[in-house]
Structure formats: structure tokens, C-alpha cells
Amino acid sequence: MVPLEEYPVVSEEATLLDALITFDDAMKKRDRTRQPYRAVLVSGAGGRIVGKIGQLGFLKALEPQRAILGDMGKLAVAGVSSQFISSMMDHFRFFQDSLMDLCRHARHIKVKEVMQTVTDNIDENASLGEAITRIVALQTLSILVTRGGEVVGVLRVSDLCQEVAQQMKNIADDQTKQD
């Protein structure tokens, strides 16, 4: 788990530019033995974590018709063909403005307008098996870790994979020693 105090967090009133600056600063300061951050957490009233915006969310926020983009993601999950989704993308002409114009507009968007609301969490005392089960079942890249209902950190799929890899290596090393 990455402790909350080490994770990039912005207020829901922050702009996308504020969030990107916070994200960039956190990346520069992170522990290099851990996987890089892929999201910024969003705090609401009283400092409670209410959402997150990940790298894909930053890119979606560039498009003024971003609400339709979210629906297209649901179509893909529902099994709609990639050819049909591509024809819809062509029809709506997404990302047609210059990157400069898209960025100029997006930098002033409030994070609360584009964040992904987060409600799922796992208790800090849950086993790694429970954590893997929850992340796989939710098909998410991270889950909030709580203590007494308060968020204390973020458990990321990359951290779980790193731990599983370490466990496998340890088992392999134990096997070698026994042989």
C-alpha cells in the first residue's frame, strides 16, 4: 500500500492544471523502488477522498464531448465491435482541435467535473488474497485502503503484482536450497 500522505492529492475544486502539477511533483519525489503513480486522488469537504483522476482521465478531459467517450467505453465492455466504435469515433470527430487548443481549454476544468468517484475500499487488515480478489472482481487498478472508515492509503495492482513476484522468487529460492 502507498500511504495517503505519500500519494498525490488535490481538492475537488482544483483545476486539471493543478492536478497535473501535483502529479508531476509527486512523480519526482516518489520512492524509485516502487511503481510510478498513475492517478491523483481527489479530496472533498473535510479532506475526505471522494474520487481520483488517472492518466486516461486526464486524456479524456481534453475532449469537450468527453461524456460520450465514457459511454463508448461501456459499449466496448458490453461487447460492441471495435469497428462500430471506430465509426462512432469518426462520426463525432473527437480530438479534432489542435492539441494546443484542447490543452488551453482543459487546463481550467475543475477536477470534480472529470474525476472518477471512488466508493470501493478495503480494510487495512484484509489479507493479500482478499485484496487480489477485490481488485480482480472490481476490474480496477487501485483500491482505497481504510482504517475505521478513514482512507489511509492506496493499494495498487502494480504493488500487488510486485509482491506476488517477490513471493514467487522467494519460493523458487527456497526450492533451490532444498534441492
C-alpha positions as CSV (number, residue, x, y, z in Angstrom):
1,M,0.0,0.0,0.0
2,V,1.1,3.6,-0.6
3,P,0.3,5.7,2.5
4,L,-2.1,8.5,1.8
5,E,0.5,11.1,2.8
6,E,2.8,9.9,0.0
7,Y,0.1,9.9,-2.7
8,P,-0.7,12.9,-4.8
9,V,-4.0,14.5,-3.6
10,V,-5.8,17.6,-4.9
11,S,-9.1,19.3,-3.8
12,E,-12.1,18.7,-6.0
13,E,-12.0,22.5,-6.7
14,A,-8.6,22.2,-8.2
15,T,-8.1,22.6,-11.9
16,L,-6.7,19.9,-14.2
17,L,-3.6,22.0,-14.4
18,D,-3.3,22.0,-10.6
19,A,-3.8,18.2,-10.7
20,L,-1.1,17.7,-13.3
21,I,1.4,19.8,-11.4
22,T,0.7,17.9,-8.2
23,F,1.0,14.6,-10.2
24,D,4.3,15.7,-11.7
25,D,5.7,16.8,-8.3
26,A,4.8,13.5,-6.7
27,M,6.5,11.6,-9.5
28,K,9.7,13.5,-8.9
29,K,9.6,12.7,-5.2
30,R,8.5,9.1,-5.3
31,D,10.4,6.1,-3.9
32,R,12.1,4.7,-7.0
33,T,11.8,1.1,-5.8
34,R,8.0,1.4,-6.2
35,Q,5.9,1.6,-9.3
36,P,5.1,5.1,-10.5
37,Y,1.8,6.8,-9.7
38,R,-0.9,6.5,-12.3
39,A,-3.6,8.8,-10.7
40,V,-4.2,11.7,-8.4
41,L,-6.7,11.3,-5.5
42,V,-9.4,14.0,-5.1
43,S,-10.4,15.3,-1.7
44,G,-13.8,16.8,-0.9
45,A,-15.3,18.5,2.1
46,G,-13.3,17.8,5.3
47,G,-10.4,16.3,3.3
48,R,-12.2,13.0,2.7
49,I,-11.1,11.2,-0.5
50,V,-14.1,11.3,-2.9
51,G,-12.5,10.4,-6.3
52,K,-9.5,10.0,-8.4
53,I,-8.3,11.0,-11.9
54,G,-6.0,8.7,-13.7
55,Q,-3.9,9.2,-16.7
56,L,-6.7,8.1,-19.0
57,G,-9.0,10.5,-17.2
58,F,-6.6,13.4,-18.0
59,L,-6.7,12.5,-21.7
60,K,-10.5,12.1,-21.8
61,A,-10.8,15.5,-20.1
62,L,-9.2,17.1,-23.2
63,E,-12.3,16.3,-25.3
64,P,-15.2,18.7,-24.9
65,Q,-17.6,15.8,-25.7
66,R,-15.9,13.6,-23.1
67,A,-19.3,12.4,-21.7
68,I,-19.8,10.4,-24.9
69,L,-16.3,8.9,-24.6
70,G,-17.3,7.3,-21.3
71,D,-20.3,5.7,-22.9
72,M,-18.1,4.3,-25.7
73,G,-16.0,2.6,-23.0
74,K,-19.2,0.9,-21.7
75,L,-20.0,-0.2,-25.3
76,A,-16.7,-1.9,-25.6
77,V,-17.1,-3.7,-22.3
78,A,-20.6,-4.8,-23.4
79,G,-19.1,-6.5,-26.5
80,V,-19.9,-3.9,-29.2
81,S,-17.4,-4.4,-32.1
82,S,-14.3,-2.2,-32.4
83,Q,-15.3,-1.4,-36.0
84,F,-18.7,0.1,-34.8
85,I,-17.0,2.1,-32.0
86,S,-14.4,3.4,-34.6
87,S,-17.2,4.5,-36.9
88,M,-18.8,6.4,-34.0
89,M,-15.5,8.0,-33.1
90,D,-15.2,9.1,-36.7
91,H,-18.8,10.4,-36.7
92,F,-18.3,12.5,-33.5
93,R,-14.9,13.7,-34.7
94,F,-13.2,13.6,-31.3
95,F,-10.0,15.4,-30.7
96,Q,-10.2,17.4,-33.9
97,D,-8.9,20.6,-32.4
98,S,-5.2,21.2,-32.2
99,L,-3.6,19.8,-29.1
100,M,-2.7,23.3,-28.0
101,D,-6.4,24.4,-28.2
102,L,-7.5,21.3,-26.3
103,C,-5.0,21.9,-23.6
104,R,-5.7,25.6,-23.4
105,H,-9.4,24.8,-22.6
106,A,-8.8,21.7,-20.4
107,R,-6.3,23.4,-18.0
108,H,-9.2,25.4,-16.4
109,I,-11.6,22.4,-16.0
110,K,-12.4,21.6,-12.4
111,V,-11.2,18.2,-11.2
112,K,-14.7,17.4,-9.8
113,E,-16.1,17.6,-13.4
114,V,-13.9,14.8,-14.7
115,M,-12.9,12.7,-11.7
116,Q,-14.0,9.1,-11.2
117,T,-15.9,8.8,-8.0
118,V,-14.5,6.1,-5.7
119,T,-16.5,4.3,-3.2
120,D,-14.9,0.9,-3.1
121,N,-12.3,0.2,-0.3
122,I,-10.7,-2.5,1.6
123,D,-9.7,-2.6,5.3
124,E,-6.0,-2.3,6.1
125,N,-6.1,-5.7,7.9
126,A,-7.5,-7.6,5.0
127,S,-5.3,-10.4,3.6
128,L,-3.5,-10.0,0.3
129,G,-5.7,-12.8,-1.0
130,E,-8.8,-10.6,-0.2
131,A,-7.1,-7.6,-1.8
132,I,-6.4,-9.6,-5.0
133,T,-9.9,-10.9,-5.1
134,R,-11.4,-7.4,-4.7
135,I,-9.2,-5.8,-7.3
136,V,-9.8,-8.6,-9.8
137,A,-13.6,-8.6,-9.2
138,L,-13.8,-4.8,-9.5
139,Q,-11.5,-4.7,-12.6
140,T,-9.7,-1.7,-11.1
141,L,-6.1,-0.6,-11.0
142,S,-6.3,0.5,-7.4
143,I,-8.5,0.4,-4.3
144,L,-8.6,2.7,-1.3
145,V,-7.3,1.2,2.0
146,T,-9.2,2.2,5.1
147,R,-8.8,2.1,8.9
148,G,-12.0,2.7,10.8
149,G,-13.7,4.1,7.7
150,E,-10.9,6.7,7.1
151,V,-8.7,6.4,4.0
152,V,-5.1,5.7,5.0
153,G,-3.6,4.6,1.6
154,V,-4.0,3.2,-1.8
155,L,-3.4,-0.4,-2.8
156,R,-2.5,-0.6,-6.5
157,V,-2.5,-3.6,-8.8
158,S,1.2,-2.8,-9.6
159,D,2.1,-3.2,-5.9
160,L,0.2,-6.5,-5.6
161,C,2.0,-7.8,-8.7
162,Q,5.3,-6.7,-7.2
163,E,4.5,-8.6,-4.0
164,V,3.4,-11.7,-5.9
165,A,6.6,-11.7,-7.9
166,Q,8.7,-11.4,-4.8
167,Q,6.8,-14.2,-3.2
168,M,7.4,-16.4,-6.2
169,K,11.1,-15.6,-6.2
170,N,11.3,-16.5,-2.5
171,I,9.6,-19.8,-3.1
172,A,11.9,-20.5,-6.0
173,D,14.9,-19.7,-3.8
174,D,13.5,-22.0,-1.1
175,Q,13.1,-24.8,-3.6
176,T,16.7,-24.4,-4.8
177,K,18.0,-24.5,-1.2
178,Q,16.0,-27.7,-0.5
179,D,17.4,-29.5,-3.6
